[in-house]
Amino acid sequence: MHLLMFRIIGHPAVPDSSWIEIGRGLNVLKTFHADQAQALAHMLQTINPPYDINETDPFRNLLQYLDGPGYRRRIIPSKKTAALAIFAASPQLVRELTAIDSVYYATDRIEFGRRRDHSRWVNFVELAGSTRWSEIEPTISSLLDRAGVAGKELSELLHPAVAPLRGTDRIKGPVAEILKEHLEPLWPLLPEYEQEQLDQCLNAIDRADHFRQAKARASAWLPYFVLITAATAGLAGDETDAARFKAPGAAPLTFLAARLAAVHTGRTSWDQRLSQVNRQLEALYPGLILHCDLEGGEATLESRQRPAPLSSPELPPVRRIEALMAAASVLHGQLHGNQPIFLLDVNGMHLQPAEQRDLLQVLLRHCARWQSVVVPDTDFLDLCVERLGPGGKDGHALAKLIDVTPAG
């Protein structure tokens, strides 16, 4: 899956963003205030972050009240979505969903939302999650009428369950189970053409259960949002901050490696998978090796440079950023079979002009493979405007500037 668009709601810097359309490659957010672009990226990550969202609580500083003319109402976390994102379903995911129910053949967009209580919801755009009673009641009544004595007996058995139903009521839960239980025995009593009608009804009754299964499959395909900041990359300007963030600096890699290790619990299985990871990493980033202990140890990177190997913090800033992205890409591919979505916050990295140019070239080189959203500092934004804007010499079909300045 790749991201198509997103919006955030309730952040002090951007109380209610519009829908922001995202391209498949490099996307640079353009706004007058860096904190607004940072809010968008950091809140977007909550859709599927590589950390325990319950421990981190990224919504703790959001507005707690909704103010209007003459009133103030407290926001209920379980009813308030903070971030929404719409994804394009991959062909393989569509095939998996269609195996659950043919209605998902039409799936092209899947929407995920994260509520303030940390729960996440899933919708299939323009596809209902269950059937209304009005959609199947006429067919069921007709089939029961034509089934003679057996149909009359079934109608009497069903009456307590269906009598309270209104046409707009959704068929799910106990009602769906009762309908299936009583209608399935009717099938052998019907002629072939009416059996097909009953099959369609039963499939419609199952739609709520199919929706639950489809949501689980879509969630399994949802990519992680890997956020790279000055702290994550070990580029914090203050040495004390750099030391403080040393362990969290590798946190996304450690998180992904731990998830992968959980699938390969044996030492031999893990060693084989880690070797496979490093072979792929070598192809993407020659000389880079990932180290990770099976017992939940911190994931670290090392570059086999001469005359002596260099750890990730010893690499030049841009090479360090690329190394982190390359390692996250390979780990994510091994874990999910697809690529993560990168969120790159350049603020606080203090990159020199030459390093900024190198970073832009790195992102352009990988943009056919990696979908990324960049929060630029002023200098990096100026560089992107110059090179990626209309007529820019580095114009690229998969790279674009996106004006996310809030209206008003």
N, C-alpha and C positions, 0 to 999 in steps of 0.2 A: 504494500500500500504506500502511496505517497500523499502528502498533504496538499489539499486544494485551497483551503481557506480557514481562517480562525477569527475569533473575537474574544475579548475578555470583558468582564463586567465587575464593577465595584472596587477597582483599585484606585487609591487616592490620586495617582498620577494620571490615570486614564479611566475615569468613572464608568464609561460605557463606550467601548470602541465600536466602530462600524465593522462589517465583515471585511477582512483583509485577505485578498487573493494572493496566493503564493505559487511561484513557478517551480518547475521540477528540479532546477539546479541551484544556482547561487542567488540569494535574495538579500539585498541590503536595505535595511529600514532607514528611511529618511524622515527626520523630524527636527524641530527647532530645539527640543529639550531631550538630552540623552536619557533622563530618568523615565520619560514616556516610552521610548523604545525598549529600555531595560525592563520596564513593567510588562510590556507585551511578551517579551521573550521568556522572562522568568515565570510568568503565569501560564504561558503556553506549555512550558515543560511539565506542569502539573497534570496534563492529560495522561502522560505515561512516563513518570520520572524514574531514573535509575537510583532511587533511594526509597526508604520507607516513609511514605507521606504522612503516616500517623505520628511518627517520631519527630519529623521536621516541622509540620504544621505551617505550610507556606502562606496560609490565609490569615494568620494571627493579626496582621496589621491592616487588614482590609476594613472598610467602613462597616460599622456595626448597626447603623440606623439608616433608614430611608426617610429623608425629609421632603415634605411637600407643602403646598399652601395651607398653613394652619394645622399641620399635623407632623408627628414624628413617630415612626413605626420601627420597632426592633426587627432586624432581619433574622429569619429562622434558617440556620445553616443547612438543615436537611432539605429545604425548599428553594435554596438559592444557588444557582449555577454560577461559578466564577470564571470558567474557561470552557469554550466550545471549539471543536475542530471538525472539519469535514474532510474525509479522505476518499480517494479513488480506490475502488477494490481492484486487486490484481486479478488477472484471468484465472490463476490457480485457485484463489479464494472463491471466486464466483463458481467455479466447478465444485468445490467442496460444499458451498451453500446450496447449490442446485441439487446436490445429492440428498440434502435434507428435505427440500421442498422446491418444486419446479418454479414457484413464484419468485424465487431469488435469482432466476435467470436474468431478470431485468435489473439486478443490482448493479449500480455504477457509483453510488455515493453512500458512504457510511458516516454517521455523525456520532461523535463521542463528546460527552460533557462531564466536567468534574464539579461536584457540588462542594459547598464550603464545609460540609461535615465529612469530606474526603471520599464519599461514595461516588461512583462513576456510573453513568448511564450510556446506553447505546441505542441508536435508532437507525433504521434503514430508510433513507430519504425517499419519500413517496410510496413506501410499502408499509401496509398496516401490520401491526404486531398481533392482531387477532381478528376473528370474524364477528360481525354484528349478527344478532338474532334475525334481523330482517332479511339478511342475505341468504339464510338457509331455511327459515321457517316455511315458506311456501312449498319448497321441494319436499321437506319432511312431511308436511300435512298431506300432500298429494300422494306420496309413497305409502303412508299409513292408510289412507282411504282406499287405495287400490290393493292393499294386502289382505283384505277380507277380515275374517275373525281374528287372525293373528295380529293384524294391524290395529284393530280396535283394542285388543288386550294391551298391546304395547303403548297405545295412546293413553290408556288409563294409568299405566305404570309411570309414564312420563309426566302426566298432568301436574303433580305436585312440584316438580322441578321447573317446568316451563311456564306454568300459569302466571307467575309473577314477572316474567321477562317482558321488557319493552323492546321495541324494534331496534333501538340504539344500543342496547346492552351488549357488551362484549362476551363472547363465549370462551371461557377459560376456567381453570380451577375445577372445583367439584361439579359445576354444571356441565362442563365439557366431558368429564369422566362419566357422569350419569348418561348423557346422550350417547356416548360411544358404547357403553355397556348394554344399553337397550336397543340401539339401532343395528349393531353388528349382526345379531341373530336374524335380522330381517333379510339379510342379503340372499341366502339360498332360496327364499320364498318368492323372489322377484324374477321376472324375465330379464334377459341379458341387457337390453337397453336401459332398463330401470336399475339394474345393478351398477351400471356406469354412473347414473345419477347419484346413487347412494355413495359410491366411492368418492365422488366429488364432494359430497356433503361431509363424509367422514374426514376427508383431507382438510376441509375448511375448519372442522371442529378441532383438528390437531394443530391448527396454525399457531396458536399461542405456545404450545409446547415446541413446535418447530422454531418459533421465534426465539425461545430461550436457548435452544441448541445453536441457532445461527449467531446469536449474540456471543456465545462462548467461543465459537470458531473465529468470528471476527476479532474478538479481543485477543485471541492467541496470535493473530497476525499483526496486531498493533505494534508499530516500532517504538522503541524507547527514544526519548528526546535527550540527547547528550549535550549538556551545557558546558562550554569551556569558557572560563573567566580568567582574569589575571591570577586569582588564587588557585584555581584548578590547574593552570599551566605553570604555577610556581613563579609568576611574574609580578607578584605584589610589590609595590614600590618600597614598602617598609620591610626591613629584614625581619622584624618581630612578627609582622603579619605573615611573611613567607614561612617562617618557622611554624607559626600557629596553624597554617593551612597545609603543612607538608603531608600529613596523613590524608585529609580530604582531597588533596590534589590528585590522588590516584583513585578516588572513590568510585567514579563511573566505571573504570576498568575493573576494580575489585568487585563491584556489584555484578557486572556482566560475567566475570570469571567465576564468581561464586555460584551464579545461576547455572552456568555451564557445568561446573563441577558437581552440582547437585544431581545432574542427569548421569554423570559418569562417576559413580561412587567408589568404584574400585581403583586402586593405585595404578594397575596396568592400563585400565580403560582411560583414566585421566591422563597418564603419561602419553598415550597414543594420541589422544585428542589435542593435548597441548603441543605435541610435535607437529600435528597437522595445522594448528593455528599458526605456529611459527614459520612453517613452510609458506603459507599464504601471506603472512606478514612480510617475509623476505621478498616475495614477488612484488608486493605493493610498495614496500619501503626497504630496499636492500640494506642488509647489515643490522636491522632492528630485531631484537629478541625480547619476548615477553616472558617474565618470570612470575610464577604464582604457585604458592603452596596449596596443596589440596585441602588442608585443614583451615580454610577460611583466612589464610594469610593475605597480606596486602599485595596487590598486583603491581609489579614494577617493570619498567622498560629499560633496556640497555642497548646502546649502539656499539657495534663491534668496529670501532674506528681505530686506526693506527696512530701512534704506537701502542695505545692502551684503550680498552673499552671505556665508553662514557655512559654514565647513567642519564636518565631522561633530564633531571635538573641541570646537568652539565652541558646539555646541547644548546646551541644558539636558539633564541626565542622562537623564530618561525619554524625551525626544524623540530623543536619541541612540540609546538602546536600540531604540526603535521603528523608527528609520531603518535600523539594521543589520538588523533582522529583515525589514523590508520589502524591502530590497535583496537579501538572501539569498533571500527568497521568490521574487522575480521572476527572479533568475538561475537558481535551481534549476528553476523552472517552464520556462524556456527550454531548459535543459539536459536535463531528464529528463521533462518533461511532468507532473510532480507536485510536491508541496510537501515541503520538508525537515522534519525533526523538530527542534524547538528545545529545547535544554537551557539553562536560565537559572539561573546561580549568583549569587544576590543577595549572598552573603557578601562583605564587603570593599568593596561599592559605597557604603556610608555614606550611604544615601538618607535624606532628611528625612521626617518623617511625611507631609507633603503629597505628597512625591514618591512615597512608597510607595503612597499611595492612588491617585495618578495611574497608577502602573505597573500596579496591579491592574486598573484600569479599561481600560487599553490591552490587557492580556492577555485580559480578558473580551470586549472589543470584537472581537478577532480570533480568538477560540477556535473559532468555527464554521469558520474557514479554516485555522488553524494548530494542529497538535498540539504541545503543549509540556509539558515536565517541569521544574518549578521547585524549586530548592534554596533555601529561604528562610533569612534570618537570623532571630534571635529576634523582632525587632519585626515583620518581614513575616509571619512565621508567626502571630503573635498577631492581626494584621490579618485574615489569611485564615481563621483559626479563627472570629473574630468575624463575618465577612461571608459565608463560604462554608460554615460548619458548619451543623448542623441548626438551622433557624429563622433563619439569617443573612439579612440584608436584601438581600445581593447573590447569593443562591442562584441557580444557573444549571445547567441540565440538562447542559451540556458542561463544567462545572468541578467539581472535587472535591478533597478532602483525602485523602491516602493515608498511612496509618500504616505506616511501613517500619522501625519499631524492631525490631532483631533479637530473636528469641526467646531467653529466658534472660538 
